[in-house]
Structure formats: structure tokens, C-alpha cells
């Protein structure tokens, strides 16, 4: 049981320092929810390959 137990953190970051901070908060017991960035090109390629 860490000092951040019961806290939820929403990680919307794209770069290293913010991800590192979220990792530390998770190590301290927080529940970290990570939303991954998906480039538009990947979305378009995936959608057009399914048609």
C-alpha cells in the first residue's frame, strides 16, 4: 500500500518526462490510465485496409 493508493492518474502525454512521472506515480500506488497517441496516418491505413 503506497502513499498514492486510491488515486487515479490519466496520462495523455506523448514524450518521455511525462511518461516517467506517470511511472513513478504508479510505483507509489496510483492507478495510471495511459491513453496512447495514434498517428492519423496509421488510422487511415487501418481503415482503408479493412474496406
VOGU-3710 file (C-alpha; in Angstrom, 3 decimals, decimal comma):
1> xxxxxxxxxx> 0,000/0,000/0,000  1,660/3,177/-1,226  1,051/6,822/-0,410  -0,869/7,315/-3,699  -3,203/4,349/-3,148  -6,736/5,128/-4,367  -5,650/7,945/-6,713  -6,286/7,664/-10,462  -3,950/9,384/-12,915  -4,849/9,971/-16,569
11> xxxxxxxxxx> -1,709/10,058/-18,713  -2,266/11,901/-22,024  1,404/12,616/-22,650  3,453/11,830/-25,753  7,014/12,380/-24,546  9,493/10,897/-22,066  9,472/13,102/-18,960  5,700/12,923/-18,532  5,703/9,158/-19,012  8,442/8,868/-16,409
21> xxxxxxxxxx> 6,348/10,878/-13,943  3,368/8,573/-14,542  5,601/5,556/-13,942  6,745/6,991/-10,605  3,150/7,711/-9,558  2,255/4,116/-10,460  5,167/2,843/-8,385  3,800/4,846/-5,456  0,452/3,047/-5,739  -1,630/5,239/-8,054
31> xxxxxxxxxx> -3,776/3,669/-10,764  -2,380/5,075/-14,028  -4,562/5,095/-17,134  -2,463/5,672/-20,265  -4,076/6,970/-23,461  -1,786/6,200/-26,376  -1,312/8,649/-29,228  -2,103/7,119/-32,610  -0,868/8,987/-35,693  -3,527/9,855/-38,267
41> xxxxxxxxxx> -1,626/8,002/-40,990  -1,895/4,739/-39,074  -5,639/5,220/-38,572  -6,218/5,925/-42,252  -4,117/2,944/-43,329  -6,006/0,654/-40,951  -9,410/1,901/-42,097  -8,629/1,636/-45,806  -7,132/-1,850/-45,463  -10,414/-3,104/-43,981
51> x> -12,542/-1,899/-46,904
//
